[in-house]
């Protein structure tokens, strides 16, 4: 493992590369990253970088976003199969049909979507800035929100704005089970339950705090509680332990009948140090797209970044 780490650092320097990593990556990748963050912070880092190569340790739509913002740079991802169940839940042809059925609506798309969906959207948002994006529209403007219905429902509660919602969801966050959350709270009466807004409403109902991954990190640092039940992908706990090592973090339970470790994203975990080393060595697999699509997808992304 140490050999891979040293070789990755050497290749990074040789390639004039920057490593961007999401909080849900394995801890050894998080520790190697030049920039670590949620989707908003990583999009901003991709926009700012002057590196020749961007090695994106996340899922496909994140690396695609980096390429949209950096057409002249080489963008590689350790495993091209690192997809996203939420992005897959919203095929662009079906969204285009939905858009045609609502000609007087504007489309806000969560960043967890494909380049083709971004290209159909009026503006992109992340969970960090979604409320601000929704509130940037006039009150009389009709809105469509895609693809995460749970985030959309939470935003309706937060803003009081009606939106028509695409019926997509993240398979990790919908695996959390309200009954199991209550059992965990009873077992840990001094712990606060914190969760991501991609969780279902009956889970969010029991939360002491709801926020994006970066907001959850800030909350555990600043809150006086010493124990937290964490209702999001458990990769974030590595950073929580670094920021507040004296506190206790409990992975939120999921439905008992499920046989998988459903609170861990299998797509995020496809990226490994070995694959990161290989992609820096061979500069593959690369993210590629035609210029017309890239340009159309860049417009709503840049609107979001200007607002942020």
N, C-alpha and C positions, 0 to 999 in steps of 0.2 A: 504493500500500500504506500509506504514511504517512497519507494522507487518511482511509482506512478506519479506521486505528488511532485517530486523533483523534476521528472521529465516533462510534466505538464507545464510547470513554471518555466522551464527552459524553452519549450516549444512556444509558449505564449510570448516570450520575449522575442524569439526568432521570427515569429509570424506577425509581430506587432498586433497582437490580439488582445481583446478584452473579454473577460468571462462574466456574463450576467446570469444570475441564478435566482429562482423563486424560493420563497420560504418553505415550500413543500418538498424541496429536493432533499436527498440524503444528506446527513450532517457533514460528511467529508467533502461533498461538493459545496455546500454552503460555506465551509471554512476556507475554500480556495477562491471563492468568487471575488472579483474586483468590486462588483455592485450586487447587493442582495436586497430584494424588496418584493412588494406586491406588484400587481400588473401595472398600476399607475406609475410607481417609482421606476420600474424597469422600462416602460415606454419612454419616460423622461430621460433615463440614462442612455437609452438607445439613440434618442434624438441628439443628445449632447456629445456623444463619443467622437473622437477623432482617430480611433483605431482603424487599421486596415481590415481586420477580421473580427467579427462578433461571434463568440461561441455562446450560444444561448442554452442554458440548462433549465429547461422548463418543458412546456408542451408545445405542440406544433403551432397553434394560433399565436403564441407569444413570440416565437422565432419569426413567424410570418409578419407580425407587427413590426419587428425590428427591421426586416427587409423592406417593408413598405416605407418606412421612415429613412432608410439608408440604401437606396437603389444602387449606389456606386460601390458599396462595401460587400465583402464576402460574409454571408451569414451561414453558420453551420450549427447543427443540433446533434448531440451525441447519438440519439436514436430517432429516426424519422417516423417510427411507429408510435411515438409519444403523442397520442391524440387527446381528445377531450370529449367526454360523453355529452356535456352541455352544448359544445359547438356542433357535435354530430346530430343533436336533436332539432337543429334548425337548418334544413337544406335550403340553399339559396333560391331554387325555382319555386318552392312553396312560399317562401317569404315574399318573392316578387309578386306572386298571385295575391297574397294577403295585402300587399301594398296597393295593387290595382283595385282591390275591393274597397279601399279606404283612401280615395284620392285627396281628401281634405285633411289627412293626418300627416304628422311628422313622425319619423321612426327614430327612436333612441335604441341603439343596440349596445348591449353589454359587450365588453371587449372580448369575452369568451365566445368568439364566433369566427367563422372563416373570413378570408379576404373578400370572397364573393358577397357575403352578407354585409360586411362593412361597406362595400361599394354601393349597396342598395340603401344605406342608412343616411340620415341627415346629420347625426352626431353619434359619437361613441361615448360610453361612460365606463368607469370601473366602480367597484363597490366603495372605494374611497371618495369618489366625487359624484356619485350618482344623484344624490339629493340636490347638489348644486346644479347639475346638468338639467334635471327636471325643472327646477325653479327658474332656469334661464329662459324658459319659454313663456310667452304671454298666457294669462289665465284662460283666455278663450281659445287657445290653440289646442286642437285635438291631437292626442298622442297615442302611438303604438309603442310598446316596449317588448324587446326580444333579447335573448331567448329565454331568460330565467324567470319563470312565473313567481317563484318565491321571493326573489329580490324585488320583482315588480310589486308584489303585494305589500312588502315591507315599505317600499317607497310611497305607495298610495297612503299607507298609514302615517308616514312621516311628513308628507307634503300636503295631504288632503286633496291631491289632484287625481281625477279619474284618468286611467289609462287602460287601453285594451292590451291584454297580455298574451304573448306567445306561450304555448303550453310546454316549455322545456324545463329541464332541471338537471342539476349535477348529481350523479349517482352516489357520490361520496356523502354529500350533505343531506340527501334524503334518506340515507341509511340510519341516521340517528332516530331514536324511538322515544317518544314522550314518556311512556311508562318507565322505560329504562333510565331516562334522565331523572325522573322522580325518585327511583330507587337509589340512584347514585347520590342525589342530594340528601336523602335520608341517611345514607351510609357515611356521608361527609358533611355534617350539618354546618360546619364553619366555612365550607368552601362556597365560592360564588360560581354560578354557572354562566359562562360566557360563550357566545356562539356567533357564527357568520350569518349574514342575512340570507344566504342561499339555503339555510335550513327551512324546513316546513313550519307553517304557522303554529301548529300545536307544540312544536319544540321551542320556537322563539317565545311563546307565551310564558315559558318557565325561566327565561333568561334574566339574569341580573344586569347583563350588558350585551348589546348586539353591535357588531362592527366589522369592518374589513380586517384583513390580517394585520395590517400596519396599525390600525386602531386598537385591535386586541392587544398587540404588543405594548402600545403606549398605556393602555388601561392597567395591565398587570404591573407595570412599573410604578404607576402613580397611585394606584389604589392601596389602601392600608391593609386589605385582606392578605392573608398569608397562604391561602390555598384556593385553587381554581379548577373547576371541571371545564375542560376545553372542548368546545363543540365545533371543531373544524379539523382539517387534515392534520395529523399529529406531527408532521415535519416542523411545524411552527414551534413546537415545544423545545426544540434545540436552542432556538433563539431566546425563548422565554427564560430558560435556565441560565443563559449567558447574561441576560439583562437583569434578572432578579434571582440569583442562585439560591438565596435563602428561603425562597417560597416553594410550595408544593404544587405540582401540576398533574392532574388526573385526566386521562383520555376519556372523553364522553363515550358511554356505551352505545352500541347499536342493537338492533333487534336480535334477540337470542336465537331465533330460528335460522338466521343467516349463517352459512358455513364459512364465509370469507372474512378476512380482516377488512371489513367494508369501510372503516373510517380512514384507511390509507388509500391514496390514489395510485392504482397500479400503473397508470400512464406516467405519472411523475417519477415513479421508482424505476422506470425503464432506463433512465440515464444513470450511468455509473462512471467511476473514475477511469476504468479501462476504456469505455466508449468515448469519454471526453478526450482522453489521450489520443485515441485513434482518429477522432474527427479533426483535432488540431494537426496531427501528423499528415493526414491525407487531404485535409480541407474538404471533407465530405462526411456525411451527406449535406449538400447545400440546399438552402431555400431559394427557389426560383419562381418567378411569375412573369407574365407578359406585362409590358409597360402600361398598356391601356387599363388593365385591371388594377395594377399598382397605383396608378394616378388617381383613379376613382375612389379606391379604398383609402388613399391618403387624405382626402378632403375632410371627411367626418372625423378622422383621427386628429388632424391638425386643429379642427374646431375645438375638440375636447382639450387638447394640450394648451391652446390659447386661453381657454376658459380656466384651466387649472393653474 
